[in-house]
Amino acid sequence: LQSTKNPSRHYVGVCGNLKNRLAEHNSGKCKSTAGGGPWRLETAVYFRDSKKATAFERYLKTGSGRAFSKGHF
């Protein structure tokens, strides 16, 4: 997700229902994103395996993962 208030701010997360989760972020229900909203979807990656999705999320939150996302997304 990308903050429309501060476009340099991004959020990475895993969810089962993207539409509902985006609505939660934009309504201020999520403590970690409440101050940055409204949010817009920038990139979505789908996995059939939840363990792979969680591992990819963890990677994107590392220094090398942030560099990867800046170069590819």
Phi, psi and omega in degrees: 000152177235136178286131175279339177285320181224088187301344177278353180265130180233159177227137178240133179200170179245140178207166178264335181225101187298317181299314179293320182293320177297320178298321178296317179297316183286340178273353180087010181287342182261118185302321185286343182238003186301323183277350186257356186287166002285155182251151175231151179286125177258312182214139174231134177237127182256138177234143174280335183255119183294329178294321178292322179297315180294319178296320179293320176300313180300318179299315182296341179270001176268169178300314180290328177291323176294320177296318177300313183294325177295325181278338186245338182246000000 
